[in-house]
Amino acid sequence: MSGRKSIHFDSLYGAFGITTLISKGITFGRPLWVHNLNLLFLVRRWRDGDVDALDITELLRRARRCKATDPRDNLFALYGVTLTDLNLIGLTADYHSSTTDVYREAAFKLLCGSSRLDILETPRGYSDLRTSLPSWVPDWSDNSVLPVSLTHRYEEGISMSKTSMRPMMIDAIKAQGLSDEDIAEIDIEAHLSETLEEISEENNQFLGTNVKFYAAASSLRSPPSLGEDGRSLITSGHIIDKVSVIGQKLEAPEFDQEKLAARLDEAIKFSTNMKSVGGFFSKMRQYVRTLMEWEDIATKNQPEKYVNGELRKTVYWKVLCGGYVPDGEEESENGFKTLKSQLRGAMAIQKLNPHNHDSPGILTMLSLIFGGKYAVFRGKHPRKFATLMEVSLERKLMRTSKGYLGLAPADTKEGDIIVILKGRRMPFVMRSRGGPWELIGPCYLHGIMHGEAFDEDSCGEVRIV
């Protein structure tokens, strides 16, 4: 490992596994611990020779949630485990350069050394370092809440057995400070079976399901260059549309079902400890209201038929999934309808309470209780559709001046423009900076993701600062 300290990989592997098993909870969509565990297993399988090493851009994407004391190590720590010939593109671990310079140099060299411009598709966050970097340079140290990639939705499956997991499970149980008598009463085999069943379910649902887009990838790539200032990136592309209406950012709180059940007992009994559930219900209220706003943007006072001839109500739920429909339209649409039916009561209460006149958590609690079938209470959330919908989290719904619907980065504003860059899979939201453009991030725009809007003859210089 780069830096002054190191740890044996087997120790890291075991410690992470124990932490995962102790703190595992349920979240909306696919649990975060599955993503993290996947990365660790991938690196270990590479070390043991079971799989090939990954390209550095792919490693950077998968390790985005990892932390490092020195932000430069978010790059340098991966240099020794990649198949990319870093010497060929001139990348070395240079601790004499600032973090800003390291990130900018790495981003440009990776852009020049790749046949694609994947670095530009990296989701953007709100870190302090973000303001000192050019907009086209990712902040690889930002491991805050980030949206799911629009093009790399899910990883390959995790391979685990009871034999490999049993020691971690035992250590995890001991780490909770239980007595020997309490430990003896725990059915370890049942816990192992439950965990492996959950992992198997994840693999069966999402194995090998990357979404294939090619907004302009059928054209030849335009090699980027740096401007005279050493900060601006020059490439080629053209404007296709403009953002005319933008919704609120969709957020959903993570929660642990066992803890939530205890809180609900308190809430239903109208205990004095309502503050313990107020924050959660407030976020759930905003989640419901944002979905209501999104549906209005997509369908209210709009033609029944979408730009490409599809039914607008069908396009709306497809946009919520980022265009990814693995089980066919009928099953996915049924999942969407189930979700709506479970939120119907909550939505009705929100319509009766449009000005947030809500004492801590009570109206929100009632709206969810009167929702009847809502999964938070009964554990029957339409999880697969919710997982498909996780691509909407930390993004906004947009409608363009030409009538297209799509998912936009959280920082998108009305008046931003949508650009297709030559040779790219995704369209991008950009903002004028008096000549050059600021890159806001990649977006999904239903109806143009397979080259329908790209015109190579219209391409010109695009300067991103």
Phi, psi and omega per residue, in radians:
M1 nan 2.599 3.095
S2 -1.353 2.706 -3.121
G3 1.815 -3.005 -3.031
R4 -1.595 -0.283 -3.086
K5 -2.115 2.694 3.110
S6 -2.499 2.866 3.096
I7 -2.488 2.485 3.123
H8 -1.131 2.378 -3.035
F9 -1.057 -0.660 3.142
D10 -1.084 -0.608 3.093
S11 -1.188 -0.747 3.101
L12 -1.079 -0.782 -3.121
Y13 -1.036 -0.826 -3.130
G14 -1.160 -0.741 -3.128
A15 -1.113 -0.709 3.138
F16 -1.155 -0.746 3.133
G17 -1.056 -0.742 3.131
I18 -1.110 -0.808 3.129
T19 -1.042 -0.735 3.138
T20 -1.057 -0.803 -3.082
L21 -1.211 -0.525 3.135
I22 -1.302 -0.747 -2.948
S23 -1.766 0.063 -3.052
K24 -0.988 2.261 3.077
G25 -2.404 3.069 -3.113
I26 -1.783 2.384 3.101
T27 -2.217 2.924 2.981
F28 -1.090 2.367 -3.129
G29 1.283 -2.713 -3.062
R30 -1.343 2.259 -3.078
P31 -1.052 2.451 -3.133
L32 -1.059 -0.586 -3.084
W33 -1.108 -0.484 3.119
V34 -1.172 -0.723 3.099
H35 -1.062 -0.812 -3.102
N36 -1.151 -0.752 3.139
L37 -1.121 -0.617 3.130
N38 -1.065 -0.785 -3.137
L39 -1.082 -0.759 -3.119
L40 -1.112 -0.747 3.121
F41 -1.141 -0.634 3.141
L42 -1.097 -0.794 -3.138
V43 -1.145 -0.695 3.136
R44 -1.158 -0.706 3.114
R45 -1.131 -0.612 3.070
W46 -1.136 -0.760 -3.139
R47 -1.057 -0.680 -3.103
D48 -1.458 0.020 3.090
G49 1.413 0.232 -3.107
D50 -1.422 -0.463 3.133
V51 -2.402 2.779 3.077
D52 -1.303 2.722 3.057
A53 -1.177 2.829 -3.102
L54 -1.749 2.721 2.971
D55 -1.030 2.562 -3.056
I56 -1.071 -0.630 3.132
T57 -1.165 -0.613 3.101
E58 -1.232 -0.688 3.080
L59 -1.091 -0.750 3.139
L60 -1.075 -0.676 3.124
R61 -1.139 -0.797 -3.058
R62 -1.272 -0.464 -3.094
A63 -1.646 0.223 -3.022
R64 -1.048 -0.534 -3.094
R65 -1.484 -0.060 -3.113
C66 -1.364 2.707 -3.109
K67 -1.991 2.713 3.072
A68 -2.578 2.454 3.116
T69 -1.063 -0.790 3.045
D70 -1.707 2.022 -3.072
P71 -1.024 -0.383 3.097
R72 -1.173 -0.444 -3.140
D73 -1.266 -0.234 3.004
N74 -1.107 -0.387 3.004
L75 -1.715 -0.967 -2.975
F76 -1.046 -0.610 -3.090
A77 -1.144 -0.324 -3.117
L78 -1.687 -0.158 -3.056
Y79 -1.122 -0.460 -3.092
G80 -1.571 -0.035 -3.079
V81 -2.179 0.503 -3.122
T82 -2.099 2.649 3.083
L83 -1.443 -0.211 3.133
T84 -1.127 2.293 3.069
D85 -1.354 1.613 -3.061
L86 -1.173 -0.505 3.086
N87 -1.120 -0.588 -3.113
L88 -1.140 -0.622 -3.138
I89 -1.764 0.045 3.006
G90 1.416 0.531 3.123
L91 -1.771 2.202 3.082
T92 -2.398 2.799 3.094
A93 -1.399 1.763 -3.068
D94 -1.981 1.775 -3.121
Y95 -1.440 -0.009 3.086
H96 -1.470 -0.271 -3.140
S97 -1.652 2.649 3.120
S98 -1.224 2.859 3.111
T99 -1.050 -0.734 3.129
T100 -1.052 -0.807 3.141
D101 -1.153 -0.700 3.129
V102 -1.079 -0.800 -3.106
Y103 -1.174 -0.745 -3.113
R104 -1.141 -0.776 3.137
E105 -1.119 -0.748 -3.132
A106 -1.128 -0.764 -3.129
A107 -1.066 -0.788 -3.102
F108 -1.178 -0.757 -3.129
K109 -1.171 -0.602 3.078
L110 -1.223 -0.620 3.072
L111 -1.130 -0.737 -3.123
C112 -1.278 -0.525 -3.077
G113 -1.590 0.027 -3.126
S114 -1.944 2.625 3.078
S115 -1.359 -0.151 3.102
R116 -2.231 3.079 3.132
L117 -1.998 0.839 -3.051
D118 -1.014 -0.530 -3.100
I119 -1.012 -0.601 -3.122
L120 -1.188 -0.363 -3.120
E121 -1.472 -0.052 -3.123
T122 -1.098 2.193 3.119
P123 -1.030 2.460 -3.129
R124 -1.729 2.568 3.086
G125 -2.049 -2.621 -3.070
Y126 -2.258 0.671 -3.077
S127 -1.281 2.826 3.084
D128 -1.118 -0.629 -3.119
L129 -1.190 -0.434 -3.103
R130 -0.935 -0.643 -3.058
T131 -1.271 -0.357 -3.125
S132 -1.692 -0.059 3.139
L133 -1.775 2.582 2.942
P134 -1.020 2.640 -3.033
S135 -1.130 -0.353 -3.124
W136 -1.518 -0.088 -3.133
V137 -1.729 2.123 3.116
P138 -1.213 2.614 2.943
D139 -1.649 1.667 -3.069
W140 -1.244 -0.160 3.097
S141 -1.542 -0.134 -3.097
D142 -1.410 1.809 3.100
N143 -1.977 0.504 3.064
S144 -1.286 -3.003 3.135
V145 -1.149 2.017 -3.100
L146 -2.135 2.604 3.105
P147 -1.198 2.695 3.061
V148 -1.167 2.511 3.118
S149 -1.032 2.429 3.108
L150 -1.300 -0.403 -3.079
T151 -1.894 -0.420 3.136
H152 -2.065 1.393 -3.003
R153 -1.276 -0.678 -3.031
Y154 -2.498 2.674 -3.129
E155 -1.617 3.048 3.029
E156 -1.232 2.913 -3.007
G157 -1.214 2.830 3.098
I158 -1.729 2.309 -3.140
S159 -1.855 1.951 3.136
M160 -2.407 2.730 3.087
S161 -2.325 2.871 3.090
K162 -1.085 -0.622 -3.122
T163 -1.073 -0.773 -3.103
S164 -1.316 -0.498 -3.065
M165 -1.568 -0.426 -3.027
R166 -0.972 -0.833 3.133
P167 -1.049 -0.691 3.113
M168 -1.143 -0.694 3.141
M169 -1.105 -0.776 3.134
I170 -1.093 -0.795 3.120
D171 -1.101 -0.659 -3.142
A172 -1.120 -0.710 3.136
I173 -1.178 -0.749 3.123
K174 -1.102 -0.614 -3.086
A175 -1.161 -0.255 3.141
Q176 -1.427 0.001 3.064
G177 1.349 0.389 3.136
L178 -1.314 2.702 3.077
S179 -1.311 2.857 3.118
D180 -1.066 -0.627 3.132
E181 -1.137 -0.732 3.130
D182 -1.157 -0.702 -3.138
I183 -1.109 -0.676 -3.111
A184 -1.119 -0.440 -3.120
E185 -1.505 -0.143 -3.115
I186 -1.418 2.304 3.107
D187 -1.504 1.543 -3.085
I188 -1.076 -0.697 -3.120
E189 -1.083 -0.650 3.117
A190 -1.173 -0.711 3.095
H191 -1.096 -0.725 3.110
L192 -1.081 -0.806 -3.118
S193 -1.077 -0.719 -3.137
E194 -1.123 -0.769 -3.129
T195 -1.150 -0.779 -3.139
L196 -1.150 -0.603 3.101
E197 -1.125 -0.693 3.122
E198 -1.153 -0.742 3.111
I199 -1.107 -0.730 3.128
S200 -1.085 -0.697 3.117
E201 -1.095 -0.745 3.096
E202 -1.042 -0.804 -3.109
N203 -1.093 -0.780 -3.092
N204 -1.109 -0.599 -3.096
Q205 -1.389 -0.623 -2.894
F206 -2.201 0.228 -3.099
L207 -1.210 2.203 3.029
G208 1.059 0.844 -3.024
T209 -2.106 0.623 3.099
N210 -1.082 2.512 -3.123
V211 -1.516 2.325 -3.090
K212 -1.784 1.868 3.070
F213 -2.038 2.681 3.080
Y214 -2.661 1.106 -3.100
A215 -0.920 -0.657 3.099
A216 -2.570 0.319 -3.021
A217 -1.296 -0.178 3.108
S218 -1.327 -0.240 3.121
S219 -1.566 2.913 3.109
L220 -1.253 2.491 3.118
R221 -1.175 2.475 3.074
S222 -1.711 1.936 -3.105
P223 -1.027 2.230 -3.135
P224 -1.342 2.832 3.049
S225 -2.482 2.866 3.096
L226 -1.648 2.507 3.067
G227 -1.292 3.068 -3.100
E228 -1.073 -0.459 -3.119
D229 -1.390 -0.133 3.142
G230 1.325 0.065 -3.113
R231 -2.101 -0.526 -3.104
S232 -1.464 2.488 3.129
L233 -1.821 2.288 -3.121
I234 -1.967 2.136 3.104
T235 -2.438 -2.828 -3.058
S236 -2.318 2.501 3.114
G237 3.073 -2.928 3.108
H238 -2.676 2.703 3.124
I239 -1.311 2.386 3.103
I240 -2.051 -0.355 -3.057
D241 -2.939 3.121 -3.125
K242 -2.425 2.481 3.126
V243 -1.318 2.101 -3.132
S244 -1.843 -0.555 3.109
V245 -2.380 2.356 -3.132
I246 -2.335 2.367 -3.134
G247 -1.591 -3.093 3.069
Q248 -1.313 2.780 3.059
K249 -1.231 2.362 3.127
L250 -1.532 2.128 3.118
E251 -2.236 2.563 3.062
A252 -2.407 2.306 -3.133
P253 -1.265 2.493 2.971
E254 -1.329 2.649 3.116
F255 -2.691 2.711 3.046
D256 -1.836 2.165 -2.995
Q257 -1.089 -0.645 -3.129
E258 -1.158 -0.776 3.118
K259 -1.140 -0.669 -3.132
L260 -1.129 -0.698 -3.141
A261 -1.034 -0.730 3.122
A262 -1.125 -0.711 3.138
R263 -1.162 -0.656 3.131
L264 -1.144 -0.666 3.074
D265 -1.001 -0.765 3.116
E266 -1.121 -0.739 -3.081
A267 -1.163 -0.763 -3.097
I268 -1.137 -0.566 3.100
K269 -1.436 0.038 -3.117
F270 0.940 0.831 3.116
S271 -1.216 2.939 -3.129
T272 -1.379 -0.085 -3.073
N273 -1.661 0.743 -3.073
M274 -1.188 -0.377 3.141
K275 -1.098 -0.461 -3.111
S276 -1.196 -0.415 3.129
V277 -1.932 -0.228 -3.065
G278 -1.036 -0.745 -3.126
G279 -1.104 -0.753 3.140
F280 -1.109 -0.845 -3.092
F281 -1.163 -0.559 3.088
S282 -1.098 -0.714 3.106
K283 -1.200 -0.667 3.105
M284 -1.141 -0.653 3.087
R285 -1.056 -0.771 -3.135
Q286 -1.171 -0.629 3.088
Y287 -1.033 -0.821 -3.138
V288 -1.131 -0.766 -3.109
R289 -1.138 -0.647 3.117
T290 -1.132 -0.735 3.097
L291 -1.099 -0.650 3.081
M292 -1.110 -0.771 3.117
E293 -1.093 -0.749 -3.137
W294 -1.048 -0.762 -3.116
E295 -1.121 -0.636 3.074
D296 -1.112 -0.773 3.125
I297 -1.044 -0.696 -3.049
A298 -1.330 -0.623 -2.930
T299 -2.156 -0.491 -3.018
K300 -1.178 2.213 3.140
N301 1.009 0.503 3.112
Q302 -1.992 2.668 3.116
P303 -1.020 2.598 -3.141
E304 -1.100 -0.609 3.139
K305 -1.671 2.429 3.125
Y306 -1.389 3.036 -3.104
V307 -0.947 -0.688 -3.090
N308 -1.621 0.160 3.091
G309 1.677 -0.179 3.099
E310 -1.268 2.780 3.019
L311 -1.163 2.365 -3.068
R312 -1.101 -0.661 -3.131
K313 -1.160 -0.505 3.062
T314 -1.264 -0.731 3.136
V315 -1.068 -0.655 -3.088
Y316 -1.039 -0.881 -3.116
W317 -1.231 -0.473 3.060
K318 -1.168 -0.668 3.103
V319 -1.118 -0.688 3.101
L320 -1.014 -0.511 3.125
C321 -1.644 0.081 -3.110
G322 1.130 0.513 3.089
G323 1.394 0.151 -3.060
Y324 -1.812 1.990 -3.094
V325 -2.239 1.411 -3.007
P326 -1.241 -0.452 -3.039
D327 -1.866 0.265 -3.099
G328 1.554 2.776 -3.022
E329 -1.169 -0.671 -3.047
E330 -1.099 -0.868 -3.108
E331 -1.165 -0.705 -3.133
S332 -1.165 -0.688 3.112
E333 -1.155 -0.625 3.073
N334 -1.123 -0.658 3.077
G335 -1.094 -0.696 3.110
F336 -1.132 -0.746 3.135
K337 -1.122 -0.653 3.112
T338 -1.104 -0.775 3.117
L339 -1.052 -0.779 -3.127
K340 -1.105 -0.704 -3.133
S341 -1.136 -0.595 3.139
Q342 -1.322 -0.350 3.107
L343 -1.722 -0.042 -3.007
R344 -1.034 -0.791 3.140
G345 -1.102 -0.732 3.121
A346 -1.079 -0.715 3.133
M347 -1.142 -0.671 3.133
A348 -1.098 -0.739 3.120
I349 -1.124 -0.678 -3.133
Q350 -1.149 -0.599 3.110
K351 -1.173 -0.515 3.112
L352 -1.424 -0.178 -3.091
N353 -2.280 1.102 -2.999
P354 -1.285 -0.233 -3.021
H355 -1.975 0.380 3.047
N356 1.099 0.461 3.075
H357 -1.381 1.443 -2.990
D358 -2.370 2.024 2.992
S359 -1.192 2.770 -2.889
P360 -0.828 1.687 2.959
G361 1.429 -0.202 -2.961
I362 -1.231 -0.919 -3.134
L363 -1.126 -0.652 3.104
T364 -1.119 -0.740 3.100
M365 -1.037 -0.804 -3.132
L366 -1.099 -0.693 -3.125
S367 -1.090 -0.643 3.118
L368 -1.320 -0.683 3.110
I369 -1.095 -0.800 -3.140
F370 -1.233 -0.213 3.020
G371 -1.159 -0.288 3.006
G372 1.329 -1.364 -2.992
K373 -1.608 0.064 -3.017
Y374 -1.033 2.313 -2.917
A375 -1.123 -0.424 -3.121
V376 -0.951 -0.553 -3.103
F377 -1.567 -0.687 -2.991
R378 -1.974 0.052 3.104
G379 1.182 0.422 -3.101
K380 -2.031 0.543 3.081
H381 -1.041 2.363 3.099
P382 -1.163 1.359 -2.879
R383 -1.072 -0.666 -3.052
K384 -1.140 -0.755 3.110
F385 -1.179 -0.651 3.099
A386 -1.079 -0.620 3.111
T387 -1.224 -0.693 3.043
L388 -1.072 -0.603 -3.105
M389 -1.346 -0.151 -3.086
E390 -1.089 -0.335 3.091
V391 -1.158 -0.346 3.112
S392 -1.387 -0.420 -3.099
L393 -1.129 2.467 -3.097
E394 1.140 0.364 3.028
R395 -2.279 3.031 3.109
K396 -2.106 2.630 3.009
L397 -1.483 2.367 3.117
M398 -2.228 2.628 2.940
R399 -2.119 2.375 -3.047
T400 -1.718 2.987 -3.127
S401 -1.140 -0.393 3.095
K402 -1.623 0.036 3.058
G403 1.654 0.114 3.132
Y404 -1.378 2.649 3.044
L405 -1.964 2.569 -3.141
G406 -2.935 3.085 3.068
L407 -1.808 2.250 -3.067
A408 -2.098 2.739 3.056
P409 -1.008 2.699 -3.050
A410 -1.088 -0.389 -3.091
D411 -1.577 0.051 -3.098
T412 -1.154 2.481 3.112
K413 -2.242 2.790 3.032
E414 -1.031 2.403 -3.125
G415 1.701 -0.281 3.053
D416 -1.103 2.684 -3.107
I417 -1.883 2.775 3.141
I418 -1.996 2.224 -3.028
V419 -2.167 2.482 2.946
I420 -1.857 2.190 3.102
L421 -1.637 2.463 -3.063
K422 -1.013 2.205 3.104
G423 1.461 0.138 -3.067
R424 -1.756 2.670 3.114
R425 -1.416 -0.599 -2.993
M426 -1.968 2.558 2.906
P427 -1.332 2.834 -3.093
F428 -2.268 2.499 2.989
V429 -1.540 2.286 3.128
M430 -2.335 2.841 -3.104
R431 -2.316 2.366 -3.109
S432 -1.171 2.401 3.054
R433 -2.165 0.740 3.097
G434 1.276 0.603 -3.122
G435 2.405 -1.261 3.023
P436 -1.317 3.073 -3.080
W437 -2.133 2.571 2.988
E438 -1.687 2.260 3.106
L439 -1.416 2.065 3.096
I440 -1.526 -0.662 3.075
G441 2.598 3.003 3.121
P442 -1.240 2.720 3.123
C443 -2.445 2.872 3.002
Y444 -1.917 2.196 3.134
L445 -2.223 1.891 -3.011
H446 -1.142 2.181 3.105
G447 1.857 -0.110 3.127
I448 -2.243 0.145 -3.002
M449 -1.380 -0.069 -3.132
H450 -2.184 0.663 3.016
G451 1.544 0.076 -3.044
E452 -1.123 -0.497 -3.034
A453 -1.852 -0.047 -3.050
F454 -1.445 2.357 3.098
D455 -2.336 1.825 -3.052
E456 -1.074 -0.559 -3.133
D457 -1.176 -0.351 -3.128
S458 -1.547 -0.069 -3.076
C459 -1.196 2.446 3.048
G460 -2.546 -3.061 -3.105
E461 -1.165 2.327 3.026
V462 -2.104 2.057 -3.125
R463 -1.872 2.105 -3.084
I464 -1.946 2.239 -3.112
V465 -1.976 nan nan
